[in-house]
Amino acid sequence: ETGVTQSPTHLIKTRGQQVTLRCSSQSGHNTVSWYQQALGQGPQFIFQYYREEENGRGNFPPRFSGLQFPNYSSELNVNALELDDSALYLCASSARGNGNYGYTFGSGTRLTVV
Amino acid sequence: DQQVKQNSPSLSVQEGRISILNCDYTNSMFDYFLWYKKYPAEGPTFLISISSIKDKNEDGRFTVFLNKSAKHLSLHIVPSQPGDSAVYFCAAIDQGGKLIFGQGTELSVKP
């Protein structure tokens, strides 16, 4: 059973640029959630994808968008990067529908915006 | 609006003693809570959970207590070991099924 993998592990972008982060969900999981963890804070929910559709969104602007693919992998896209977007971005997969709250997290992508 | 709060950013404990990590929540609709442990450069890993129909759940050295009237839960680690040194996050599941995290408490267990 493979876990959740995220790529890249680190990247540096310039303010105003766009970035795409990728996540492969754990085998058997059909739901992917994305979280932003700023320094010294807990992870904050960005959005969740189930059956390739957004299924819940946190308090993040529209320049944060995502996709889920038929194999349940997912992308997080952020446009017009701002300095405050610098954070650890975590992806978590789960198996929605079986009453199990077993979220498995990836190791995250550390994004630095300069 | 911080619905899940961990008011202690850090905790230092001697090896072999008890570690108690606290968490408060504001939303009385939360009915499932989890604790996650996070090492640097790794994602959070699930530790233990509790449903609101219980007031205690135990798994080896880890016990979680839930006081619904006080909207408070705590994680007890006995005995604490140096390998337990990490950041611990308390989280609640909201009605939409997403995790609401606290700010985290950094536990340091000294030999």
Interface residues (C-beta under 8 A of the other chain):
Chain A: V4 S33 Y35 G40 Q41 G42 P43 Q44 F45 Q48 G56 G58 L90 A92 R96 Y101 G102 Y103 T104 F105 G106 S107 G108
Chain B: V4 Q6 P9 Y32 L34 Y36 A41 E42 G43 P44 T45 F46 S49 F89 A91 I93 G96 G97 K98 L99 I100 F101 G102 Q103 G104
